[in-house]
Amino acid sequence: MARTRYITAEGEQALREELRFLWKEKRPEVTQAVREAAAQGDRSENAEYIYGKKQLREIDRRVRFLTKRLDELTVVDRLPDDRGKVFFGAWVTIENEGGDESTYRLVGPDEFDLSRGYLSIDSPMARALLGKRIDDEVGVRTPDGWNHVVITNIHYEPLTPDK
């Protein structure tokens, strides 16, 4: 399944900052370390040189990915007209059958982080929540069977102008 191309403004900023850090700070630092390791002589048994070259390959791979991905992303930078429904960027509070509540924000796949409550728009739960309203019941198939939840709250954070 293709990944959704939507991202929040905060998510795009985080990816751009990661790209800037890798290209302007991390890569020059590792390049210098490789240069110093290479100056020590035999490269075939030089662990610092071998590890540095591996790090450079990983940095370059991530830089290529970020550059390409940022070009294809669409930043969602406006709130929906109907804020009583679940759309991309919404904070949604759900209650399971046991009465436990969880709150998630529906975000792009490049920024999901369950520890922060960020749920990928591509996940089965997010797909089931899209377009629903408060008090709607949603059923989602999970590895443990069907999970039924009720939407208890939907809210959107106000968008802040670019910093």
Backbone as JSON Lines, residues from 0, in Angstrom:
{"i":0,"aa":"M","n":[0.85,-1.18,0.0],"ca":[0.0,0.0,0.0],"c":[0.9,1.25,0.0]}
{"i":1,"aa":"A","n":[0.58,2.17,-0.84],"ca":[1.35,3.42,-0.92],"c":[1.09,4.26,0.33]}
{"i":2,"aa":"R","n":[2.11,4.93,0.76],"ca":[1.97,5.79,1.93],"c":[1.29,7.09,1.53]}
{"i":3,"aa":"T","n":[0.45,7.57,2.43],"ca":[-0.23,8.84,2.23],"c":[0.82,9.95,2.11]}
{"i":4,"aa":"R","n":[0.54,10.92,1.29],"ca":[1.5,12.01,1.06],"c":[1.2,13.24,1.91]}
{"i":5,"aa":"Y","n":[0.27,13.14,2.84],"ca":[-0.05,14.28,3.69],"c":[0.88,14.34,4.88]}
{"i":6,"aa":"I","n":[1.12,15.58,5.33],"ca":[1.94,15.79,6.51],"c":[1.49,17.1,7.15]}
{"i":7,"aa":"T","n":[1.63,17.19,8.47],"ca":[1.31,18.45,9.14],"c":[2.47,19.42,8.94]}
{"i":8,"aa":"A","n":[2.21,20.69,9.16],"ca":[3.28,21.69,9.04],"c":[4.41,21.39,10.02]}
{"i":9,"aa":"E","n":[4.04,20.94,11.22],"ca":[5.07,20.6,12.23],"c":[5.9,19.41,11.76]}
{"i":10,"aa":"G","n":[5.25,18.43,11.16],"ca":[5.95,17.25,10.66],"c":[6.91,17.6,9.55]}
{"i":11,"aa":"E","n":[6.47,18.47,8.63],"ca":[7.35,18.89,7.54],"c":[8.56,19.63,8.11]}
{"i":12,"aa":"Q","n":[8.34,20.5,9.07],"ca":[9.44,21.26,9.68],"c":[10.44,20.31,10.34]}
{"i":13,"aa":"A","n":[9.95,19.26,11.0],"ca":[10.83,18.29,11.65],"c":[11.68,17.55,10.6]}
{"i":14,"aa":"L","n":[11.07,17.16,9.48],"ca":[11.83,16.48,8.43],"c":[12.87,17.41,7.81]}
{"i":15,"aa":"R","n":[12.49,18.67,7.59],"ca":[13.44,19.64,7.03],"c":[14.61,19.89,8.0]}
{"i":16,"aa":"E","n":[14.31,19.92,9.3],"ca":[15.37,20.11,10.3],"c":[16.3,18.9,10.33]}
{"i":17,"aa":"E","n":[15.73,17.69,10.23],"ca":[16.57,16.49,10.19],"c":[17.48,16.51,8.96]}
{"i":18,"aa":"L","n":[16.93,16.89,7.82],"ca":[17.73,16.97,6.59],"c":[18.85,18.0,6.74]}
{"i":19,"aa":"R","n":[18.52,19.16,7.29],"ca":[19.52,20.2,7.5],"c":[20.62,19.69,8.43]}
{"i":20,"aa":"F","n":[20.23,19.06,9.55],"ca":[21.21,18.55,10.51],"c":[22.13,17.51,9.86]}
{"i":21,"aa":"L","n":[21.55,16.56,9.14],"ca":[22.36,15.52,8.52],"c":[23.33,16.11,7.5]}
{"i":22,"aa":"W","n":[22.85,17.02,6.67],"ca":[23.66,17.55,5.58],"c":[24.68,18.59,6.05]}
{"i":23,"aa":"K","n":[24.28,19.47,6.96],"ca":[25.15,20.58,7.36],"c":[26.02,20.29,8.58]}
{"i":24,"aa":"E","n":[25.58,19.36,9.42],"ca":[26.34,19.11,10.65],"c":[26.92,17.69,10.72]}
{"i":25,"aa":"K","n":[26.05,16.69,10.65],"ca":[26.48,15.3,10.86],"c":[27.42,14.81,9.76]}
{"i":26,"aa":"R","n":[27.04,15.04,8.49],"ca":[27.86,14.55,7.39],"c":[29.27,15.17,7.39]}
{"i":27,"aa":"P","n":[29.41,16.5,7.54],"ca":[30.77,17.07,7.59],"c":[31.59,16.51,8.77]}
{"i":28,"aa":"E","n":[30.93,16.28,9.9],"ca":[31.63,15.73,11.07],"c":[32.14,14.32,10.78]}
{"i":29,"aa":"V","n":[31.3,13.48,10.2],"ca":[31.7,12.1,9.89],"c":[32.74,12.09,8.77]}
{"i":30,"aa":"T","n":[32.59,12.97,7.79],"ca":[33.57,13.06,6.7],"c":[34.95,13.39,7.25]}
{"i":31,"aa":"Q","n":[35.01,14.31,8.2],"ca":[36.29,14.67,8.82],"c":[36.87,13.48,9.58]}
{"i":32,"aa":"A","n":[36.03,12.74,10.28],"ca":[36.5,11.57,11.04],"c":[37.06,10.51,10.08]}
{"i":33,"aa":"V","n":[36.39,10.32,8.93],"ca":[36.87,9.36,7.93],"c":[38.21,9.82,7.36]}
{"i":34,"aa":"R","n":[38.31,11.1,7.09],"ca":[39.56,11.66,6.55],"c":[40.71,11.41,7.54]}
{"i":35,"aa":"E","n":[40.46,11.64,8.82],"ca":[41.5,11.43,9.84],"c":[41.86,9.95,9.96]}
{"i":36,"aa":"A","n":[40.84,9.09,9.89],"ca":[41.1,7.65,9.98],"c":[41.89,7.16,8.76]}
{"i":37,"aa":"A","n":[41.58,7.71,7.58],"ca":[42.28,7.31,6.36],"c":[43.75,7.71,6.41]}
{"i":38,"aa":"A","n":[44.04,8.78,7.1],"ca":[45.42,9.27,7.2],"c":[46.29,8.34,8.05]}
{"i":39,"aa":"Q","n":[45.65,7.43,8.79],"ca":[46.41,6.54,9.67],"c":[47.02,5.35,8.92]}
{"i":40,"aa":"G","n":[46.73,5.24,7.64],"ca":[47.39,4.16,6.88],"c":[46.42,3.12,6.39]}
{"i":41,"aa":"D","n":[46.79,1.85,6.59],"ca":[46.06,0.7,6.05],"c":[44.56,0.78,6.36]}
{"i":42,"aa":"R","n":[43.77,0.96,5.33],"ca":[42.32,1.15,5.51],"c":[41.59,-0.18,5.68]}
{"i":43,"aa":"S","n":[42.17,-1.27,5.21],"ca":[41.46,-2.55,5.23],"c":[41.23,-3.06,6.66]}
{"i":44,"aa":"E","n":[42.09,-2.68,7.59],"ca":[41.92,-3.13,8.97],"c":[41.67,-1.96,9.92]}
{"i":45,"aa":"N","n":[41.28,-0.83,9.38],"ca":[41.07,0.38,10.18],"c":[39.58,0.48,10.53]}
{"i":46,"aa":"A","n":[39.24,0.11,11.76],"ca":[37.83,0.07,12.18],"c":[37.17,1.44,12.11]}
{"i":47,"aa":"E","n":[37.89,2.48,12.5],"ca":[37.31,3.83,12.45],"c":[36.97,4.22,11.02]}
{"i":48,"aa":"Y","n":[37.85,3.88,10.09],"ca":[37.62,4.2,8.68],"c":[36.42,3.42,8.14]}
{"i":49,"aa":"I","n":[36.38,2.14,8.4],"ca":[35.29,1.27,7.91],"c":[33.96,1.72,8.5]}
{"i":50,"aa":"Y","n":[33.94,1.98,9.8],"ca":[32.7,2.43,10.44],"c":[32.27,3.8,9.92]}
{"i":51,"aa":"G","n":[33.21,4.69,9.72],"ca":[32.91,6.02,9.2],"c":[32.32,5.97,7.81]}
{"i":52,"aa":"K","n":[32.88,5.11,6.95],"ca":[32.34,4.97,5.59],"c":[30.92,4.41,5.65]}
{"i":53,"aa":"K","n":[30.68,3.49,6.57],"ca":[29.32,2.93,6.72],"c":[28.36,4.03,7.17]}
{"i":54,"aa":"Q","n":[28.8,4.84,8.12],"ca":[27.97,5.96,8.59],"c":[27.65,6.93,7.45]}
{"i":55,"aa":"L","n":[28.64,7.22,6.62],"ca":[28.42,8.12,5.49],"c":[27.38,7.55,4.52]}
{"i":56,"aa":"R","n":[27.45,6.24,4.27],"ca":[26.46,5.61,3.38],"c":[25.06,5.73,3.97]}
{"i":57,"aa":"E","n":[24.94,5.52,5.28],"ca":[23.63,5.62,5.94],"c":[23.11,7.06,5.91]}
{"i":58,"aa":"I","n":[23.98,8.02,6.16],"ca":[23.58,9.43,6.11],"c":[23.13,9.79,4.7]}
{"i":59,"aa":"D","n":[23.92,9.4,3.71],"ca":[23.58,9.72,2.32],"c":[22.25,9.08,1.91]}
{"i":60,"aa":"R","n":[22.01,7.86,2.35],"ca":[20.75,7.18,2.05],"c":[19.58,7.95,2.66]}
{"i":61,"aa":"R","n":[19.72,8.37,3.9],"ca":[18.64,9.11,4.57],"c":[18.45,10.49,3.92]}
{"i":62,"aa":"V","n":[19.52,11.16,3.55],"ca":[19.42,12.46,2.88],"c":[18.68,12.31,1.55]}
{"i":63,"aa":"R","n":[19.02,11.27,0.79],"ca":[18.32,11.04,-0.5],"c":[16.83,10.79,-0.25]}
{"i":64,"aa":"F","n":[16.52,9.96,0.75],"ca":[15.13,9.67,1.06],"c":[14.38,10.94,1.46]}
{"i":65,"aa":"L","n":[14.94,11.71,2.39],"ca":[14.28,12.92,2.86],"c":[14.08,13.93,1.74]}
{"i":66,"aa":"T","n":[15.08,14.11,0.89],"ca":[14.97,15.05,-0.22],"c":[13.83,14.65,-1.14]}
{"i":67,"aa":"K","n":[13.78,13.37,-1.49],"ca":[12.73,12.89,-2.38],"c":[11.36,12.97,-1.71]}
{"i":68,"aa":"R","n":[11.29,12.55,-0.46],"ca":[10.01,12.52,0.26],"c":[9.45,13.93,0.45]}
{"i":69,"aa":"L","n":[10.3,14.89,0.81],"ca":[9.83,16.26,1.0],"c":[9.26,16.84,-0.28]}
{"i":70,"aa":"D","n":[9.81,16.44,-1.42],"ca":[9.3,16.93,-2.7],"c":[7.89,16.41,-3.0]}
{"i":71,"aa":"E","n":[7.57,15.23,-2.5],"ca":[6.27,14.64,-2.85],"c":[5.19,14.83,-1.79]}
{"i":72,"aa":"L","n":[5.54,15.4,-0.65],"ca":[4.57,15.59,0.43],"c":[3.67,16.81,0.19]}
{"i":73,"aa":"T","n":[2.45,16.71,0.71],"ca":[1.5,17.82,0.69],"c":[1.28,18.25,2.14]}
{"i":74,"aa":"V","n":[1.62,19.5,2.45],"ca":[1.45,20.01,3.8],"c":[-0.01,20.43,3.99]}
{"i":75,"aa":"V","n":[-0.65,19.87,5.01],"ca":[-2.02,20.25,5.33],"c":[-1.91,21.41,6.32]}
{"i":76,"aa":"D","n":[-2.17,22.62,5.82],"ca":[-1.95,23.81,6.63],"c":[-3.21,24.64,6.83]}
{"i":77,"aa":"R","n":[-4.36,23.96,6.75],"ca":[-5.61,24.66,7.07],"c":[-6.54,23.7,7.78]}
{"i":78,"aa":"L","n":[-7.38,24.27,8.62],"ca":[-8.34,23.45,9.37],"c":[-9.54,23.13,8.48]}
{"i":79,"aa":"P","n":[-10.17,21.97,8.72],"ca":[-11.35,21.63,7.92],"c":[-12.52,22.55,8.25]}
{"i":80,"aa":"D","n":[-13.43,22.7,7.3],"ca":[-14.6,23.54,7.53],"c":[-15.5,22.93,8.61]}
{"i":81,"aa":"D","n":[-15.68,21.62,8.57],"ca":[-16.55,20.92,9.54],"c":[-15.67,20.29,10.61]}
{"i":82,"aa":"R","n":[-15.49,21.0,11.72],"ca":[-14.59,20.51,12.77],"c":[-15.28,19.53,13.72]}
{"i":83,"aa":"G","n":[-16.5,19.17,13.41],"ca":[-17.21,18.16,14.19],"c":[-16.97,16.76,13.66]}
{"i":84,"aa":"K","n":[-16.21,16.67,12.58],"ca":[-15.88,15.38,11.97],"c":[-14.37,15.14,12.09]}
{"i":85,"aa":"V","n":[-14.0,13.88,12.02],"ca":[-12.59,13.5,12.1],"c":[-11.97,13.61,10.71]}
{"i":86,"aa":"F","n":[-10.96,14.46,10.6],"ca":[-10.18,14.6,9.38],"c":[-8.7,14.55,9.75]}
{"i":87,"aa":"F","n":[-7.85,14.61,8.74],"ca":[-6.41,14.64,8.96],"c":[-6.05,15.77,9.92]}
{"i":88,"aa":"G","n":[-5.2,15.51,10.9],"ca":[-4.75,16.51,11.85],"c":[-5.59,16.6,13.11]}
{"i":89,"aa":"A","n":[-6.73,15.9,13.14],"ca":[-7.62,15.97,14.31],"c":[-7.03,15.23,15.5]}
{"i":90,"aa":"W","n":[-7.33,15.73,16.68],"ca":[-7.1,15.0,17.92],"c":[-8.42,14.31,18.23]}
{"i":91,"aa":"V","n":[-8.38,12.99,18.38],"ca":[-9.59,12.2,18.58],"c":[-9.45,11.41,19.88]}
{"i":92,"aa":"T","n":[-10.44,11.54,20.76],"ca":[-10.46,10.75,21.97],"c":[-11.47,9.62,21.76]}
{"i":93,"aa":"I","n":[-11.01,8.39,22.03],"ca":[-11.88,7.23,21.87],"c":[-11.96,6.48,23.2]}
{"i":94,"aa":"E","n":[-13.07,5.79,23.39],"ca":[-13.27,4.98,24.59],"c":[-13.54,3.56,24.15]}
{"i":95,"aa":"N","n":[-12.78,2.61,24.73],"ca":[-12.99,1.22,24.35],"c":[-14.1,0.59,25.19]}
{"i":96,"aa":"E","n":[-14.39,-0.67,24.92],"ca":[-15.49,-1.36,25.59],"c":[-15.28,-1.45,27.1]}
{"i":97,"aa":"G","n":[-14.03,-1.4,27.53],"ca":[-13.72,-1.46,28.96],"c":[-13.79,-0.1,29.65]}
{"i":98,"aa":"G","n":[-14.09,0.96,28.89],"ca":[-14.19,2.3,29.47],"c":[-12.89,3.07,29.49]}
{"i":99,"aa":"D","n":[-11.82,2.49,28.93],"ca":[-10.53,3.18,28.9],"c":[-10.5,4.15,27.73]}
{"i":100,"aa":"E","n":[-10.01,5.38,28.0],"ca":[-9.93,6.39,26.95],"c":[-8.5,6.55,26.46]}
{"i":101,"aa":"S","n":[-8.38,6.83,25.17],"ca":[-7.1,7.13,24.54],"c":[-7.32,8.29,23.59]}
{"i":102,"aa":"T","n":[-6.3,9.14,23.47],"ca":[-6.39,10.28,22.56],"c":[-5.26,10.18,21.54]}
{"i":103,"aa":"Y","n":[-5.63,10.35,20.27],"ca":[-4.67,10.26,19.18],"c":[-4.83,11.45,18.24]}
{"i":104,"aa":"R","n":[-3.75,11.83,17.62],"ca":[-3.8,12.82,16.55],"c":[-3.52,12.08,15.24]}
{"i":105,"aa":"L","n":[-4.36,12.28,14.24],"ca":[-4.17,11.64,12.95],"c":[-3.17,12.44,12.14]}
{"i":106,"aa":"V","n":[-2.03,11.83,11.86],"ca":[-0.93,12.49,11.17],"c":[-0.45,11.63,10.0]}
{"i":107,"aa":"G","n":[0.46,12.17,9.22],"ca":[1.03,11.44,8.11],"c":[1.94,10.31,8.58]}
{"i":108,"aa":"P","n":[2.2,9.33,7.71],"ca":[3.03,8.19,8.09],"c":[4.47,8.57,8.43]}
{"i":109,"aa":"D","n":[4.92,9.73,7.97],"ca":[6.3,10.14,8.26],"c":[6.45,10.71,9.66]}
{"i":110,"aa":"E","n":[5.35,10.96,10.35],"ca":[5.45,11.61,11.65],"c":[4.76,10.84,12.78]}
{"i":111,"aa":"F","n":[4.25,9.63,12.47],"ca":[3.55,8.91,13.53],"c":[4.49,8.56,14.67]}
{"i":112,"aa":"D","n":[3.97,8.64,15.88],"ca":[4.75,8.36,17.08],"c":[3.75,8.09,18.2]}
{"i":113,"aa":"L","n":[3.49,6.81,18.46],"ca":[2.46,6.46,19.43],"c":[2.78,6.97,20.83]}
{"i":114,"aa":"S","n":[4.06,7.14,21.15],"ca":[4.41,7.65,22.48],"c":[3.92,9.1,22.66]}
{"i":115,"aa":"R","n":[3.73,9.82,21.55],"ca":[3.19,11.19,21.59],"c":[1.7,11.21,21.26]}
{"i":116,"aa":"G","n":[1.12,10.05,20.97],"ca":[-0.28,9.98,20.6],"c":[-0.52,10.27,19.13]}
{"i":117,"aa":"Y","n":[0.53,10.2,18.3],"ca":[0.41,10.47,16.87],"c":[0.16,9.15,16.15]}
{"i":118,"aa":"L","n":[-1.01,9.04,15.53],"ca":[-1.44,7.82,14.85],"c":[-1.39,8.05,13.34]}
{"i":119,"aa":"S","n":[-0.75,7.16,12.61],"ca":[-0.64,7.31,11.17],"c":[-2.01,7.23,10.51]}
{"i":120,"aa":"I","n":[-2.25,8.14,9.59],"ca":[-3.5,8.19,8.84],"c":[-3.69,6.89,8.04]}
{"i":121,"aa":"D","n":[-2.62,6.17,7.79],"ca":[-2.68,4.91,7.04],"c":[-3.03,3.71,7.91]}
{"i":122,"aa":"S","n":[-3.08,3.88,9.23],"ca":[-3.38,2.75,10.12],"c":[-4.86,2.38,10.02]}
{"i":123,"aa":"P","n":[-5.18,1.13,10.29],"ca":[-6.59,0.72,10.24],"c":[-7.49,1.53,11.19]}
{"i":124,"aa":"M","n":[-6.99,1.86,12.37],"ca":[-7.8,2.63,13.33],"c":[-8.09,4.02,12.77]}
{"i":125,"aa":"A","n":[-7.08,4.7,12.25],"ca":[-7.27,6.05,11.71],"c":[-8.23,6.02,10.52]}
{"i":126,"aa":"R","n":[-8.07,5.04,9.66],"ca":[-8.96,4.93,8.49],"c":[-10.41,4.73,8.94]}
{"i":127,"aa":"A","n":[-10.6,3.97,10.0],"ca":[-11.95,3.75,10.51],"c":[-12.54,5.01,11.13]}
{"i":128,"aa":"L","n":[-11.69,5.85,11.72],"ca":[-12.16,7.06,12.4],"c":[-12.49,8.2,11.42]}
{"i":129,"aa":"L","n":[-11.85,8.22,10.26],"ca":[-12.04,9.32,9.31],"c":[-13.51,9.52,8.96]}
{"i":130,"aa":"G","n":[-13.94,10.79,9.02],"ca":[-15.3,11.14,8.65],"c":[-16.34,10.91,9.73]}
{"i":131,"aa":"K","n":[-15.93,10.35,10.86],"ca":[-16.88,10.07,11.94],"c":[-17.03,11.28,12.85]}
{"i":132,"aa":"R","n":[-18.1,11.23,13.68],"ca":[-18.42,12.31,14.61],"c":[-18.43,11.79,16.05]}
{"i":133,"aa":"I","n":[-18.56,12.71,17.01],"ca":[-18.65,12.33,18.43],"c":[-19.86,11.41,18.6]}
{"i":134,"aa":"D","n":[-19.68,10.39,19.43],"ca":[-20.66,9.35,19.75],"c":[-20.8,8.29,18.66]}
{"i":135,"aa":"D","n":[-20.07,8.39,17.56],"ca":[-20.08,7.32,16.56],"c":[-19.28,6.15,17.1]}
{"i":136,"aa":"E","n":[-19.78,4.94,16.83],"ca":[-19.06,3.73,17.21],"c":[-18.28,3.25,16.0]}
{"i":137,"aa":"V","n":[-17.06,2.82,16.26],"ca":[-16.17,2.38,15.2],"c":[-15.64,0.99,15.54]}
{"i":138,"aa":"G","n":[-15.67,0.12,14.57],"ca":[-15.11,-1.22,14.74],"c":[-13.87,-1.38,13.88]}
{"i":139,"aa":"V","n":[-12.82,-1.9,14.49],"ca":[-11.56,-2.1,13.78],"c":[-11.05,-3.5,14.07]}
{"i":140,"aa":"R","n":[-10.66,-4.18,13.0],"ca":[-10.1,-5.51,13.17],"c":[-8.63,-5.39,13.57]}
{"i":141,"aa":"T","n":[-8.27,-6.03,14.67],"ca":[-6.89,-6.02,15.17],"c":[-6.41,-7.47,15.24]}
{"i":142,"aa":"P","n":[-5.13,-7.68,15.49],"ca":[-4.65,-9.07,15.63],"c":[-5.37,-9.83,16.74]}
{"i":143,"aa":"D","n":[-5.92,-9.11,17.73],"ca":[-6.62,-9.75,18.84],"c":[-8.11,-9.93,18.55]}
{"i":144,"aa":"G","n":[-8.56,-9.58,17.36],"ca":[-9.98,-9.66,17.02],"c":[-10.54,-8.28,16.77]}
{"i":145,"aa":"W","n":[-11.86,-8.16,16.83],"ca":[-12.49,-6.86,16.57],"c":[-12.4,-5.98,17.8]}
{"i":146,"aa":"N","n":[-12.08,-4.73,17.58],"ca":[-11.98,-3.74,18.65],"c":[-13.02,-2.67,18.36]}
{"i":147,"aa":"H","n":[-13.96,-2.49,19.29],"ca":[-15.0,-1.48,19.12],"c":[-14.73,-0.31,20.06]}
{"i":148,"aa":"V","n":[-14.77,0.89,19.5],"ca":[-14.54,2.1,20.28],"c":[-15.62,3.12,19.94]}
{"i":149,"aa":"V","n":[-15.81,4.07,20.86],"ca":[-16.74,5.17,20.65],"c":[-15.94,6.47,20.69]}
{"i":150,"aa":"I","n":[-16.22,7.37,19.77],"ca":[-15.54,8.66,19.74],"c":[-16.17,9.56,20.79]}
{"i":151,"aa":"T","n":[-15.37,10.04,21.74],"ca":[-15.89,10.89,22.82],"c":[-15.52,12.35,22.66]}
{"i":152,"aa":"N","n":[-14.49,12.64,21.83],"ca":[-14.1,14.04,21.63],"c":[-13.31,14.17,20.33]}
{"i":153,"aa":"I","n":[-13.5,15.3,19.66],"ca":[-12.73,15.64,18.46],"c":[-12.34,17.1,18.6]}
{"i":154,"aa":"H","n":[-11.06,17.39,18.45],"ca":[-10.67,18.8,18.42],"c":[-9.45,19.0,17.53]}
{"i":155,"aa":"Y","n":[-9.32,20.22,17.08],"ca":[-8.22,20.62,16.21],"c":[-7.48,21.74,16.9]}
{"i":156,"aa":"E","n":[-6.15,21.67,16.85],"ca":[-5.36,22.75,17.41],"c":[-5.31,23.9,16.41]}
{"i":157,"aa":"P","n":[-5.4,25.13,16.9],"ca":[-5.31,26.26,15.97],"c":[-3.95,26.26,15.28]}
{"i":158,"aa":"L","n":[-3.97,26.6,14.01],"ca":[-2.72,26.65,13.26],"c":[-1.99,27.95,13.58]}
{"i":159,"aa":"T","n":[-0.7,27.83,13.77],"ca":[0.1,29.03,14.04],"c":[0.79,29.44,12.75]}
{"i":160,"aa":"P","n":[0.94,30.73,12.53],"ca":[1.64,31.17,11.32],"c":[3.08,30.69,11.35]}
{"i":161,"aa":"D","n":[3.68,30.57,10.17],"ca":[5.08,30.12,10.07],"c":[5.97,30.96,10.96]}
{"i":162,"aa":"K","n":[6.88,30.27,11.61],"ca":[7.79,30.94,12.53],"c":[8.92,31.58,11.78]}
